[in-house]
Amino acid sequence: MSNLLRNLLVGAGVAAVGAIGTKTAVDYFKNRGEEEVVDESQGDAEPSSADEVAYATVEPSSVQDFLDGSFGDAGRYAPNRPPKIFDYQGQQYMVIWAFDNKQQKNQMMAFQYTDAGRKMVASVGYTGDKTDYNVNLAGTPFAVDVNGELLTSGQSEAAGANDVDFVLA
């Protein structure tokens, strides 16, 4: 895993690093489950092309302290899908899916890490009835997939969704 990715994990307080590896970005973003554990003795995993992503696999529960600390409301968000923590084309991101116990809806939150610090680049709340979003992915290669519609920027509401994905635009 790249040192930048390792620093992101340490800075976010996500200590439980599981699998590390690289794979094509297309395959990585299609996968909604836990990434396969690769040989952890391989040391740093560096992408061998611009089409690859370096990633870290962590237990969903390991982002609980990050969520509690970031939003100041312990237990409000409960992770409900494996997070995606990755380095793509020299940029580091963390995407977390959680249930918002206060608003009673699912939430997908995406953070981009830069030298200036962490910024939230997407926040999508969704239930079967309604989806609300605030997405700022312009200038990145990413979009949020809500019912097949790719959102790269804007703040609005859409039809309900059972799941949303963070994908290549």
MARBA-3410 file (N, C-alpha, C, O; in Angstrom, 1 decimal):
169
0.9,-1.2,0.0,0.0,0.0,0.0,0.9,1.2,0.0,2.0,1.2,0.6 ~ 0.5,2.3,-0.7,1.3,3.5,-0.7,1.4,4.1,0.6,0.5,3.9,1.5 ~ 2.5,4.8,0.9,2.7,5.5,2.2,1.6,6.5,2.4,1.2,6.7,3.5 ~ 1.2,7.1,1.3,0.1,8.1,1.4,-1.2,7.5,1.9,-1.9,8.0,2.8 ~ -1.5,6.3,1.4,-2.7,5.6,1.9,-2.5,5.1,3.3,-3.5,5.3,4.1
-1.3,4.7,3.7,-1.1,4.3,5.1,-1.3,5.5,6.0,-1.8,5.4,7.1 ~ -0.7,6.7,5.6,-0.9,7.9,6.4,-2.3,8.3,6.5,-2.7,8.8,7.6 ~ -3.1,8.1,5.5,-4.6,8.4,5.5,-5.2,7.6,6.6,-6.0,8.1,7.4 ~ -4.9,6.3,6.7,-5.5,5.4,7.7,-5.1,5.8,9.1,-6.0,5.9,10.0 ~ -3.8,6.1,9.3,-3.4,6.5,10.6,-4.0,7.8,11.0,-4.5,8.0,12.1
-4.1,8.8,10.1,-4.6,10.1,10.4,-6.1,10.0,10.7,-6.6,10.8,11.5 ~ -6.8,9.1,10.0,-8.3,8.9,10.3,-8.5,8.1,11.5,-9.7,7.9,12.0 ~ -7.5,7.5,12.1,-7.6,6.7,13.3,-8.2,5.3,12.9,-8.8,4.6,13.8 ~ -8.0,4.9,11.7,-8.5,3.6,11.3,-7.2,2.7,11.3,-6.4,2.6,10.4 ~ -7.1,1.9,12.5,-5.9,1.2,12.7,-5.9,-0.2,12.1,-4.9,-0.8,11.8
-7.1,-0.8,12.1,-7.2,-2.2,11.7,-7.1,-2.4,10.2,-8.1,-2.5,9.5 ~ -5.8,-2.4,9.7,-5.6,-2.6,8.3,-5.7,-4.1,8.0,-4.9,-4.9,8.5 ~ -6.5,-4.5,7.0,-6.6,-5.9,6.6,-5.8,-6.1,5.4,-4.6,-5.8,5.3 ~ -6.5,-6.5,4.3,-5.8,-6.8,3.1,-5.3,-5.5,2.4,-5.9,-4.5,2.6 ~ -4.2,-5.7,1.7,-3.7,-4.6,0.9,-3.5,-5.1,-0.5,-3.2,-6.3,-0.6
-3.7,-4.3,-1.4,-3.5,-4.8,-2.8,-3.7,-3.8,-3.8,-4.0,-2.7,-3.6 ~ -3.7,-4.3,-5.1,-4.0,-3.5,-6.2,-4.9,-4.3,-7.1,-4.8,-5.5,-7.1 ~ -5.7,-3.6,-7.8,-6.5,-4.3,-8.9,-7.0,-3.2,-9.8,-6.9,-2.0,-9.6 ~ -7.6,-3.6,-10.9,-8.1,-2.6,-11.9,-9.2,-1.8,-11.2,-10.0,-2.4,-10.5 ~ -9.2,-0.5,-11.4,-10.2,0.3,-10.8,-11.6,-0.1,-11.2,-12.5,-0.1,-10.3
-11.8,-0.5,-12.4,-13.2,-0.9,-12.8,-13.7,-2.1,-12.0,-14.8,-2.1,-11.5 ~ -12.8,-3.1,-11.7,-13.2,-4.2,-10.9,-13.4,-3.8,-9.4,-14.3,-4.3,-8.7 ~ -12.5,-2.9,-8.9,-12.6,-2.5,-7.6,-13.9,-1.8,-7.3,-14.6,-2.1,-6.2 ~ -14.3,-0.9,-8.2,-15.6,-0.1,-7.9,-16.8,-1.0,-8.1,-17.9,-0.6,-7.6 ~ -16.7,-2.1,-8.9,-17.9,-2.9,-9.1,-18.2,-3.7,-7.8,-19.4,-4.1,-7.6
-17.2,-4.0,-7.0,-17.3,-4.9,-5.9,-18.0,-4.2,-4.7,-17.5,-3.2,-4.2 ~ -19.1,-4.7,-4.2,-19.8,-4.1,-3.1,-19.4,-4.8,-1.8,-19.7,-4.3,-0.7 ~ -18.7,-5.9,-1.9,-18.4,-6.7,-0.7,-17.0,-6.4,-0.2,-16.3,-5.5,-0.7 ~ -16.5,-7.2,0.8,-15.2,-7.2,1.3,-14.2,-7.6,0.2,-14.5,-8.5,-0.5 ~ -13.1,-6.9,0.1,-12.1,-7.2,-0.9,-11.4,-8.5,-0.4,-11.3,-8.8,0.8
-11.0,-9.3,-1.4,-10.3,-10.5,-1.1,-8.9,-10.2,-0.4,-8.2,-9.3,-0.8 ~ -8.6,-11.0,0.6,-7.3,-10.9,1.3,-6.2,-11.4,0.4,-6.2,-12.5,-0.1 ~ -5.2,-10.5,0.1,-4.1,-10.9,-0.7,-2.9,-11.1,0.3,-3.1,-10.9,1.5 ~ -1.8,-11.5,-0.2,-0.6,-11.8,0.6,-0.2,-10.6,1.3,0.4,-9.6,0.7 ~ -0.4,-10.5,2.6,0.0,-9.3,3.4,1.5,-9.1,3.6,1.9,-8.1,4.0
2.2,-10.2,3.3,3.7,-10.1,3.4,4.3,-9.4,2.2,5.5,-9.2,2.2 ~ 3.5,-9.0,1.2,4.0,-8.3,0.0,4.5,-6.9,0.3,5.1,-6.3,-0.6 ~ 4.2,-6.4,1.4,4.6,-5.0,1.7,3.8,-4.0,1.0,2.6,-4.2,0.9 ~ 4.4,-3.0,0.5,3.7,-1.9,-0.1,3.2,-2.3,-1.5,3.9,-2.9,-2.3 ~ 1.9,-2.1,-1.7,1.3,-2.4,-3.0,1.2,-1.1,-3.8,0.5,-0.1,-3.4
1.8,-1.0,-4.9,1.8,0.2,-5.8,1.1,-0.1,-7.1,1.3,-1.2,-7.7 ~ 0.2,0.7,-7.5,-0.5,0.5,-8.8,0.6,0.4,-9.9,1.5,1.2,-9.9 ~ 0.4,-0.5,-10.9,1.4,-0.6,-12.0,1.0,0.2,-13.2,1.7,0.2,-14.2 ~ -0.3,0.7,-13.2,-0.7,1.5,-14.3,-1.8,2.5,-13.8,-2.3,2.4,-12.7 ~ -2.1,3.5,-14.6,-3.1,4.5,-14.3,-4.5,3.9,-14.1,-5.4,4.5,-13.6
-4.7,2.6,-14.6,-6.0,2.0,-14.5,-6.2,1.2,-13.2,-7.2,0.6,-13.0 ~ -5.1,1.2,-12.4,-5.2,0.4,-11.2,-5.4,1.3,-10.0,-5.1,2.5,-10.0 ~ -5.9,0.7,-8.9,-6.1,1.3,-7.7,-5.4,0.5,-6.6,-5.4,-0.7,-6.7 ~ -4.7,1.2,-5.7,-4.2,0.6,-4.5,-5.2,0.8,-3.4,-5.7,1.8,-3.2 ~ -5.5,-0.3,-2.7,-6.5,-0.2,-1.7,-6.1,-0.9,-0.4,-5.2,-1.7,-0.3
-6.8,-0.5,0.7,-6.7,-1.2,2.0,-8.1,-1.7,2.4,-9.1,-1.0,2.2 ~ -8.1,-2.9,2.9,-9.4,-3.4,3.4,-9.4,-3.3,4.9,-8.5,-3.8,5.6 ~ -10.5,-2.8,5.4,-10.6,-2.7,6.8,-12.0,-3.2,7.2,-13.0,-3.2,6.4 ~ -12.1,-3.7,8.4,-13.4,-4.1,8.9,-14.3,-2.9,9.0,-13.9,-1.8,9.4 ~ -15.6,-3.0,8.6,-16.5,-1.9,8.7,-16.5,-1.2,10.1,-16.6,0.0,10.2
-16.4,-2.1,11.1,-16.5,-1.5,12.5,-15.3,-0.7,12.8,-15.3,0.1,13.8 ~ -14.2,-0.8,12.1,-13.0,0.0,12.4,-13.1,1.4,12.0,-12.3,2.2,12.4 ~ -14.1,1.8,11.3,-14.3,3.2,11.0,-15.3,3.9,11.9,-15.6,5.1,11.8 ~ -15.8,3.1,13.0,-16.7,3.7,13.9,-16.1,4.9,14.7,-16.8,5.9,14.8 ~ -14.9,4.8,15.2,-14.2,5.9,15.9,-14.1,7.1,15.0,-14.3,8.2,15.5
-13.8,6.9,13.7,-13.7,8.0,12.8,-15.0,8.7,12.6,-15.1,9.9,12.7 ~ -16.1,7.9,12.5,-17.4,8.5,12.3,-17.8,9.2,13.6,-18.3,10.4,13.5 ~ -17.6,8.6,14.8,-18.0,9.3,16.0,-17.2,10.6,16.2,-17.7,11.6,16.6 ~ -15.9,10.5,15.9,-15.0,11.7,16.1,-15.3,12.8,15.1,-15.3,14.0,15.4 ~ -15.6,12.4,13.8,-15.9,13.4,12.8,-17.2,14.1,12.9,-17.3,15.3,12.6
-18.2,13.4,13.5,-19.5,14.0,13.5,-20.0,14.3,14.9,-21.1,14.9,15.1 ~ -19.1,14.0,15.9,-19.4,14.4,17.3,-20.7,13.8,17.9,-21.2,14.4,18.9 ~ -21.2,12.7,17.4,-22.4,12.2,17.9,-22.2,10.7,17.9,-22.6,9.9,17.0 ~ -21.6,10.2,19.0,-21.2,8.8,19.1,-22.4,7.8,18.8,-23.4,7.9,19.4 ~ -22.1,6.9,17.9,-23.1,5.9,17.6,-24.2,6.4,16.6,-25.0,5.5,16.2
-24.2,7.6,16.2,-25.2,8.1,15.2,-25.1,7.3,13.9,-26.1,6.8,13.4 ~ -23.9,7.1,13.4,-23.6,6.3,12.2,-23.1,5.0,12.5,-22.1,4.8,13.2 ~ -23.7,3.9,12.0,-23.2,2.6,12.2,-22.9,2.0,10.8,-23.7,1.8,9.9 ~ -21.6,1.7,10.6,-21.2,1.2,9.3,-22.0,0.0,8.9,-22.2,-0.9,9.7 ~ -22.4,-0.1,7.6,-23.3,-1.2,7.2,-22.8,-1.8,5.8,-23.5,-2.7,5.3
-21.6,-1.5,5.4,-21.1,-2.1,4.1,-19.6,-1.8,4.2,-19.1,-0.8,4.8 ~ -18.8,-2.7,3.6,-17.3,-2.5,3.7,-16.9,-1.2,3.1,-17.3,-0.8,2.0 ~ -16.1,-0.4,3.8,-15.7,0.9,3.3,-14.7,0.7,2.2,-14.1,-0.4,2.1 ~ -14.5,1.7,1.4,-13.5,1.7,0.3,-12.5,2.8,0.7,-12.8,4.0,0.7 ~ -11.2,2.3,0.9,-10.1,3.2,1.2,-9.1,3.0,0.2,-8.5,1.9,0.1
-8.8,4.0,-0.7,-8.0,3.7,-1.8,-7.2,4.9,-2.3,-7.4,6.0,-1.9 ~ -6.2,4.6,-3.2,-5.4,5.6,-3.8,-5.5,5.3,-5.3,-5.3,4.2,-5.8 ~ -6.0,6.3,-6.0,-6.2,6.2,-7.5,-5.6,7.4,-8.2,-6.0,8.5,-7.9 ~ -4.7,7.1,-9.0,-4.0,8.2,-9.8,-3.4,9.3,-8.9,-3.5,10.5,-9.2 ~ -2.8,8.8,-7.8,-2.2,9.8,-6.9,-3.1,10.5,-5.9,-2.6,11.4,-5.2
-4.4,10.2,-5.9,-5.3,10.8,-5.0,-5.9,9.8,-4.0,-6.2,8.7,-4.4 ~ -6.0,10.2,-2.8,-6.5,9.2,-1.7,-7.9,9.6,-1.3,-8.3,10.7,-1.1 ~ -8.7,8.5,-1.2,-10.1,8.7,-0.8,-10.5,7.6,0.2,-9.9,6.6,0.3 ~ -11.6,8.0,1.0,-12.2,7.0,1.9,-13.7,7.2,1.6,-14.3,8.3,1.7 ~ -14.4,6.1,1.4,-15.8,6.1,1.2,-16.4,5.2,2.2,-16.1,4.0,2.3
-17.4,5.7,2.9,-18.0,4.9,4.0,-19.5,4.9,3.8,-20.2,5.9,3.5 ~ -20.1,3.7,4.0,-21.5,3.5,3.9,-22.0,3.1,5.4,-21.4,2.3,6.0 ~ -23.0,3.8,5.9,-23.4,3.7,7.2,-24.9,3.9,7.3,-25.5,4.5,6.5 ~ -25.5,3.4,8.4,-26.9,3.7,8.7,-26.9,4.9,9.7,-26.2,4.9,10.7 ~ -27.7,6.0,9.4,-27.8,7.1,10.2,-29.0,6.9,11.2,-30.1,7.0,10.8
-28.6,6.6,12.5,-29.7,6.2,13.4,-30.5,7.4,13.8,-31.7,7.3,14.3 ~ -30.0,8.7,13.6,-30.8,9.9,14.0,-31.8,10.2,12.9,-33.0,10.4,13.2 ~ -31.4,10.1,11.6,-32.3,10.4,10.5,-33.0,9.1,10.0,-33.9,9.3,9.1 ~ -32.6,8.0,10.5,-33.3,6.7,10.0,-33.1,6.5,8.5,-34.1,6.2,7.8 ~ -31.9,6.6,8.0,-31.7,6.4,6.6,-30.2,5.9,6.4,-29.4,6.1,7.3
-30.0,5.3,5.3,-28.6,5.0,4.9,-27.9,6.2,4.4,-28.5,7.1,3.9 ~ -26.6,6.2,4.6,-25.7,7.3,4.2,-24.5,6.8,3.6,-23.8,5.9,4.1 ~ -24.1,7.4,2.5,-22.8,7.2,1.9,-22.0,8.5,1.9,-22.5,9.5,1.5 ~ -20.8,8.4,2.5,-20.0,9.6,2.7,-18.6,9.4,2.0,-18.0,8.4,2.3 ~ -18.2,10.3,1.1,-16.9,10.1,0.5,-16.0,11.3,0.9,-16.4,12.5,0.8
-14.8,11.0,1.2,-13.8,12.0,1.6,-12.6,11.9,0.7,-12.1,10.8,0.3 ~ -12.1,13.1,0.3,-10.8,13.1,-0.5,-9.8,13.7,0.5,-10.0,14.7,1.2 ~ -8.6,13.1,0.4,-7.5,13.6,1.2,-6.5,14.3,0.4,-6.0,13.8,-0.7 ~ -6.1,15.5,0.8,-5.1,16.3,0.1,-4.1,16.9,1.1,-4.3,16.7,2.3 ~ -3.1,17.6,0.6,-2.1,18.2,1.5,-2.8,19.2,2.4,-2.3,19.4,3.6
-3.9,19.7,2.0,-4.7,20.7,2.8,-5.5,20.0,3.9,-6.1,20.7,4.7 ~ -5.7,18.7,3.8,-6.5,18.0,4.8,-7.6,17.2,4.1,-7.6,17.0,2.9 ~ -8.6,16.8,4.9,-9.7,16.0,4.4,-10.9,16.9,4.0,-11.2,17.8,4.7 ~ -11.5,16.5,2.9,-12.7,17.2,2.6,-13.8,16.2,2.2,-13.5,15.3,1.5 ~ -15.0,16.5,2.5,-16.1,15.6,2.1,-16.5,16.0,0.7,-16.8,17.2,0.4
-16.5,15.0,-0.2,-16.8,15.3,-1.6,-18.1,14.8,-2.0,-18.6,15.1,-3.1 ~ -18.7,13.9,-1.2,-20.0,13.4,-1.5,-20.7,13.0,-0.2,-20.1,12.3,0.7 ~ -22.0,13.3,-0.1,-22.8,12.9,1.0,-24.2,12.5,0.4,-24.8,13.4,-0.2 ~ -24.6,11.3,0.5,-25.8,10.8,0.0,-26.6,10.1,1.0,-26.2,9.1,1.5 ~ -27.8,10.6,1.3,-28.7,9.9,2.3,-29.8,9.2,1.5,-30.3,9.9,0.6
-30.1,8.0,1.8,-31.1,7.3,1.0,-31.9,6.3,1.7,-31.4,5.6,2.6 ~ -33.2,6.3,1.3,-34.1,5.3,1.8,-34.9,4.8,0.6,-34.6,5.3,-0.5 ~ -35.7,3.8,0.7,-36.5,3.3,-0.4,-37.4,4.4,-1.0,-37.9,4.3,-2.1 ~ -37.7,5.5,-0.2,-38.6,6.5,-0.6,-38.0,7.7,-1.2,-38.5,8.4,-2.1 ~ -36.8,8.1,-0.7,-36.1,9.4,-1.1,-34.6,9.3,-1.0,-34.1,8.6,-0.1
-34.0,10.0,-1.9,-32.5,10.1,-1.8,-32.2,11.6,-1.8,-32.7,12.4,-2.7 ~ -31.4,12.1,-0.9,-30.9,13.5,-0.9,-29.4,13.4,-1.0,-28.7,12.6,-0.4 ~ -28.9,14.4,-1.7,-27.4,14.3,-2.0,-26.8,15.7,-2.1,-27.4,16.7,-2.4 ~ -25.5,15.7,-1.7,-24.7,16.9,-1.9,-23.4,16.3,-2.4,-22.6,15.7,-1.7 ~ -23.1,16.5,-3.7,-22.0,15.8,-4.4,-21.1,16.9,-5.1,-21.6,17.8,-5.8
-19.8,16.8,-4.8,-18.8,17.8,-5.3,-17.6,17.0,-5.9,-16.5,17.1,-5.4 ~ -17.9,16.2,-6.9,-16.9,15.4,-7.5,-16.3,15.9,-8.9,-15.6,15.2,-9.6 ~ -16.7,17.1,-9.2,-16.2,17.7,-10.5,-14.7,17.8,-10.3,-14.2,18.2,-9.3 ~ -14.0,17.5,-11.4,-12.5,17.6,-11.3,-11.9,16.3,-10.8,-10.7,16.2,-10.7 ~ -12.7,15.3,-10.5,-12.2,14.0,-10.1,-12.8,13.0,-11.1,-13.7,13.3,-11.9
-12.2,11.8,-11.2,-12.7,10.8,-12.1,-13.9,10.0,-11.6,-14.3,9.0,-12.2 ~ -14.6,10.5,-10.6,-15.6,9.7,-9.9,-17.0,10.3,-10.0,-17.2,11.5,-10.4 ~ -18.0,9.5,-9.8,-19.4,9.9,-9.7,-20.1,9.0,-8.6,-19.5,8.0,-8.2 ~ -21.2,9.4,-8.3,-22.1,8.6,-7.4,-23.2,8.1,-8.3,-23.9,8.8,-9.0 ~ -23.4,6.8,-8.2,-24.4,6.1,-9.0,-25.7,5.9,-8.1,-25.7,5.2,-7.1
-26.7,6.7,-8.5,-28.0,6.6,-7.8,-29.0,6.1,-8.8,-29.4,6.8,-9.7 ~ -29.4,4.8,-8.7,-30.4,4.2,-9.6,-30.0,4.3,-11.1,-30.8,4.6,-12.0 ~ -28.7,4.2,-11.3,-28.2,4.2,-12.7,-27.9,5.6,-13.2,-27.3,5.8,-14.3 ~ -28.2,6.7,-12.4,-27.8,8.0,-12.8,-26.5,8.4,-12.1,-26.4,8.2,-10.9 ~ -25.6,8.9,-12.9,-24.3,9.2,-12.4,-24.2,10.7,-12.0,-24.4,11.6,-12.9
-24.0,11.0,-10.7,-24.0,12.4,-10.2,-22.6,12.8,-9.9,-21.9,12.1,-9.2 ~ -22.1,13.9,-10.5,-20.8,14.4,-10.2,-20.8,15.7,-9.4,-19.8,16.1,-8.8 ~ -21.9,16.4,-9.5,-22.0,17.6,-8.7,-23.5,18.0,-8.5,-24.3,17.6,-9.2 ~ -23.7,18.8,-7.4,-25.0,19.3,-7.2,-25.6,18.9,-5.8,-25.0,18.0,-5.1 ~ -26.6,19.5,-5.5,-27.3,19.3,-4.2,-28.8,19.3,-4.5,-29.4,20.3,-4.9
-29.4,18.1,-4.2,-30.8,18.0,-4.6,-31.4,16.7,-4.0,-30.8,16.1,-3.1 ~ -32.6,16.3,-4.5,-33.2,15.1,-4.0,-33.6,14.3,-5.3,-33.7,14.8,-6.4 ~ -33.7,13.0,-5.1,-34.0,12.1,-6.2,-34.9,11.0,-5.7,-35.2,11.0,-4.5 ~ -35.3,10.1,-6.5,-36.2,9.0,-6.1,-35.4,8.1,-5.1,-34.2,8.2,-5.0 ~ -36.1,7.3,-4.4,-35.5,6.5,-3.4,-34.6,5.5,-4.0,-34.7,5.1,-5.2
-33.7,4.9,-3.2,-32.7,4.0,-3.7,-32.4,3.0,-2.6,-32.5,3.3,-1.4 ~ -32.2,1.7,-3.0,-31.8,0.7,-2.0,-30.3,0.7,-1.7,-29.9,0.2,-0.7 ~ -29.5,1.2,-2.7,-28.1,1.3,-2.5,-27.6,2.3,-3.4,-28.2,2.6,-4.5 ~ -26.5,2.9,-3.1,-25.8,3.9,-4.0,-24.3,3.4,-4.0,-23.8,2.9,-3.1 ~ -23.7,3.7,-5.2,-22.3,3.3,-5.3,-21.4,4.5,-5.7,-21.9,5.5,-6.3
-20.1,4.4,-5.3,-19.1,5.3,-5.7,-18.4,4.7,-6.9,-17.8,3.6,-6.7 ~ -18.4,5.3,-8.1,-17.9,4.7,-9.3,-17.1,5.6,-10.1,-17.0,6.8,-9.9 ~ -16.4,5.0,-11.1,-15.7,5.8,-12.1,-16.7,6.5,-13.0,-17.7,5.9,-13.4 ~ -16.5,7.8,-13.2,-17.5,8.6,-14.0,-17.5,8.2,-15.5,-18.3,8.7,-16.3
END
